[in-house]
């Protein structure tokens, strides 16, 4: 059994200008007296608004807006919130279906094993064995860093640092001189 007005079966195809014109004519005919300042501009504005929405949503929104504004024809500011409320769920469902179809597609094929090997070989040729980060400078070894520091501050200053001669965590056990209260400083 086919249900016509379920959110999953509602189409979001915008209505035509003729359908919008007929709907506006029906809406304006439901008022006992009309005193529009510029009827052509009003009709054109409402038709332009309605052509962005499906016919089923526009019919419901026009009915709601006609009941809501009893004595004067509804403005676009009254109609648009009703239209947006009606198409929110079907738009969400349409986007959901679209995303689900994209996720169901198989992933695009990647490079073959042969192409990967050729790429790695070309990078090793161009950048050397450490080709993964050619833009990052090579970090100095511990000995190189030690020698650079000694060259910068001198051997005597280097030997004066507390952890210079320790190979383990012994330096963490060092304690400074004990200061007692009242001692001259």
Secondary structure, 3 states (H helix, E strand, C coil): CCCCCCCCCCCCCCCCHHHHHHHHHHHHHCCCCCCCCCHHHHHHHHHHHHCCCCHHHHHHHHHHHHHHCCCCCCCHHHHHHHHHHHHHHHHHHHHHHHHHHHHHCCCCCCCCHHHHHHHHHHHHHHHCCCCCCCCCCCCCCHHHHHHHHHHHHCHHHHHHCCCCCCCCHHHHHCCCCCCCCCCCC
